[in-house]
Amino acid sequence: MPLIQVTLIEGRPMEAKAELIRTLTEAAVASLNAPREAVRVIVQEVPAAHWGVGGVPKG
């Protein structure tokens, strides 16, 4: 069972996250020949204040 984990800065619309989940599932099915019902996608959202780039918080 493929498990795909994605970490994003919070704030994207639910529609965008749903499309990401769909697209990642399709990629796993196509590239791994995995049954669609076996693919799991976990999207974790992190507050911008907890996300640092170059030593500086994004939020």
N, C-alpha and C positions, 0 to 999 in steps of 0.2 A: 504494500500500500504506500504510494508516494505521499509524502507530507511536505508541503511547500510553505515556508514561513516568510512573511514579508513584514518589515517594520517601516512605518511611514510617520512623518510629522502629521499630527492631527489637523483636521480641517477640510479634507477633501469630501465632496458630496458622496452620499451613499451610492448613487448611480455609477460614479467612477470606480468605487471599490467593488461594486458588483461586476462591472465590466472586467476589472483586473482579475477577480476570482474566476470568471468565465474563461478569460483568455489563458490564464495559467493552467486551468484544468484542461483546456483543449490542447495546449502545448505538451502536457504530460501524457495525455492520451495518444497524441500523434508521435511523439518522440520515443516513448517508452512502451507503447502498445499496452498501456495500463487500462483496465476497465474504468470507465468514467465514475462509476459508483464507489471505486476504491480510492479515488484521489481526494486528498484533504488539503485545504488551503486555509491558513491562519493569517489574518491581518491584525497586526498590533499597531495601535496608534500611540504615539508618544507626544506629550506636550512640547511645544517649541522651546520652552524654557529649559527642558531636559535634554535637548538635542544640541550638541556642540559641533561647530565646524571651525577648524583652525584655532581652537582654544577659546572660541567665543560662542556663548549660547545664541541660538537662532531667535529666541523669543524675548 
